[in-house]
Amino acid sequence: MKKVFLIITIFLYTTLFAYVDSDFDGVDDSSDRCPNTPFMELVDINGCTTKSLVPPSNLDIIIGGSYSDSDYQTISQTDTLVSSIQIDYYYKNFSLQASTSYFKTKGSGYQAKGMYDTFVGASYQFDLVKALSIKVGGGVILPTYKTSLNNNKTDYVGSFNFSYTLNKFSIFGGYSYTIINDKDITIIYNTNTLQNIKYKDTNSFNGGIGYYVTQDLYANVSYNSSNSIYVTSKDIQTASIYTYYSIDEHWFSTFSYARGVSKSASKNYLSWRLGYFF
């Protein structure tokens, strides 16, 4: 979910050759009129604060919508619209998150609507050095997505993410492991044919590079790969573009586009979200 918390809370100008910057604000100590500037603040040419990157308080709410033109869980191609809501709470380096979504999908001879699964989790960020942050997290996936495939168990997920920032560039990556507790099932069709549905635990990883275009605009490109929960399905691989824009001290928005690079992934995925810091 890499996302907004890491983007708005990691920003650093590193030291240069023959250059001393004790508080890592991008201003040489010999010219810094405001020494020991907090790491979470942007400064002017004199090293004095112009803007804080810390949210006004510790809570945000994000609503959004997305569109995809196929669904790897179905045989026929479908169009899917999703509306979502996410709530994040932060306390120092600790964060809580809850998210859920509602979908409508339609294809040739197929349509469905309802809730996707709901995620509730927590994470902690370790700032090893000014330029490097590592976040570890865990959570539960609640079975609010109802199907006839015995997907009615709570799953568990653990994650590890890192971000390294150099001047206006960032390098990031992550890994997650999900324990799937759904039970295998055999489906009997009207033609008396049988299909065995088998589930498995999943691994996923991502990596990419980002750039701070301005103080308010950040963009990145990344590669993402994940196992399917179904034993017989191939890995889901996508390449994506993501942007984050700070509208003002409270409002922000994100936009992302992903292109499937494996047959098991959606061919095209578009998402736009709007968030508010309290």
FENNOR-V283942 format. One record per run of one state. SS is the DSSP state (@ for helix, = for strand, . for the rest). FROM is the first residue (numbers start at 1). TO is the last residue. Records with the same first field share a line. If there is no record, write none. Layout:
SS = FROM-TO / FROM-TO
This chain:
. = 1-3 / 10-28 / 32-40 / 44-48 / 53-58 / 69-77 / 92-93 / 108-109 / 116-117 / 130-131 / 143-154 / 167-168 / 180-184 / 189-193 / 198-198 / 200-201 / 213-216 / 227-229 / 231-235 / 247-250 / 261-267 / 278-278
@ = 4-9 / 29-31
= = 41-43 / 49-52 / 59-68 / 78-91 / 94-107 / 110-115 / 118-129 / 132-142 / 155-166 / 169-179 / 185-188 / 194-197 / 199-199 / 202-212 / 217-226 / 230-230 / 236-246 / 251-260 / 268-277
